[in-house]
Amino acid sequence: MTAPAQLRIARLAAAPPVHRAFHWLHLHQLQLRRWQLEMLAIPAPPFGEQARAAWFLERFEQLGLCNPHLDDVGNALAEFPSAPGPEPRPSPVLLVSAHLDTIFPAEVSIAPSETDTRINAPGACDNAAGLSALLGIAAALRHAGITPAVPILFAANVGEEGEGDLRGMRHLFTDSPYASRIAAAIALEGGGNSAVVTRALASRRFRVTVSGPGGHSWIDAGAVNPILVLARALLALESLNLSLGEPRTTLNVGQITGGTAINSIPESATALLDLRSTDQLQLQETETALRQTIEHWVLDAPIQTARAIHPSKTSPPVRNLALSIETIGDRPGGTLPDNSPLLTTLRAVDRHLNLRTEPGLGSTDANIPLSLGIPAIAVGTGGLSGGIHTLQEWYDPTGRNAALRRIVLTLLDTANLAAQIP
């Protein structure tokens, strides 16, 4: 199977239209950089991607893509058409996507700057690198006059980061008009030349809230304090986290909020938890242990402590204490089979371009199609980066041509294979 794939890629790479696409990418790196700087200046916080999505629609229209539009959840979509087919039924499509959103809230100022070849800004790599590559590939295919074997759906999608919970991809693969037509998906994610996500890391995320009566720090001293109760529960989770072994499973407390003033007993306290595992069963078992641990330390332990302090009282002074454990994220896992035609194509492309294929595990937009058994990968778009998910994030696009050629060849060969599916 590898030898035929190698021959296909060699022939594809030698085709004049593909050469023209490569040439466009080589000559227009400055254009990709301008796009990247322009989009970075448009905030795209979780659930606030509308302005950046509108900017993408304008670019899709300028590039001459077909049917540019926003779907029901805010994904910016456009089609790169194939040659008209004789069959009346809708043809399969290939999805190539990059997520619009960053992890940074709206109040974070994002003013991109440049240091030599570096672009400095929160989100410069994750995922402005992928988004600029998305536009570059569309522009190169248009310039080269390439007609893919099946239509290519370009998507600048919402909801990849944090509490977005992959909502853009969920919609595309479940409720959108394209859901039944997507034959394979390639997600453009950050930088790098050789890494490819072929295994989707499953995760669950929770919002834990402890509520009480609240009160004045002096007048109501002794009333149950939700912050202290939640803190004890979170400390108990540390021992659970330390006990996690193989299959690899991690538990993180990412955020704690609560209270209104220093001299006020808070009415509530909230923590955000992130649970991940390479094994679905281990994920479920750890979630059960997490819930049991929190319930014990929030609902049982305060009453037991109160009874120990006030053994003569029939009703311990713990009242109106409530607990909520809300699931705010559920990313399914999945694996691309080692013999998948998509992975065979990528390996042949990498051999042709003298790149290493480094399959890996990650939590990306590819999670959704992989969980549904649809061939999918997430790949980098070249260049170097650092400080990902921090205010010091930077991206250097120098040398990203190889990664862009990698994507073009993989996309076109996969389109040829999809066209052969009966």
Secondary structure, DSSP 8 states (H G I E B T S, - for coil): -HHHHHHHHHHHHHSHHHHHHHHHHHHTHHHHHHHHHHHHTS---TT--HHHHHHHHHHHHHTT-EEEEE-TT--EEEEE-----S-SS---EEEEEEE---SS-TTS----EEETTEEESTTTTTTHHHHHHHHHHHHHHHHHT---SS-EEEEEES--SGGGTTHHHHHHHHTSTTTTTEEEEEEE-SS-SSEEEEEE-EEEEEEEEEE---EETTTTTTS--HHHHHHHHHHHHHHHHHH--TTTEEEEEEEEEE-S-TTEE-SEEEEEEEEEESSHHHHHHHHHHHHHHHHIIIIIHHHHHHHHH-TT-SS-S--S-EEEEEEEEEE--EE--TT-HHHHHHHHHHHHHT---EEEEE-STTHHHHHTT--EEEE--SSEEE-TTSTT-EEE-TTTHHHHHHHHHHHHHHHHHHHT--
